[in-house]
């Protein structure tokens, strides 16, 4: 009987003695990762960012003249009207269509000539934007404003300068 008690105590002692060594790597990771992250940020990332920044008082690398941005103090608004744009609604097997008539506005002195030079590309962009609309899109309340913003951003990209300031729809029909 004494032998059985000694045999049952032996596994209990071995279970108590060797359990803590498995936690040391996990504790080291938990403690050292924030320290390593802080050191990397302070001694590597911040110096790299500071090296890229220009010195205080140095000239700006890009100026308004470099971008050929002109300001018209007369605040004259120029406008260019587009012919009706008719496209099929996406996903309706060409049984429904959208018709939009819109005018673009801007205050750049050469606004009308710049729009007229790229009018074909701008019209093609309008066809693409309107042609990608589905019936579910058109049922959304704010869709007209979303289309307006997409057209304005696309027109400014096609022209190469941010001269289109507003677009107004005189007609936006889905049939």
Beta strands, then each sheet from edge to edge (+ up, - down):
strand 1: 78-81
strand 2: 85-88
strand 3: 97-106
strand 4: 166-174
sheet 1: 1+ 3- 2+
sheet 2: 1+ 3- 4+
end
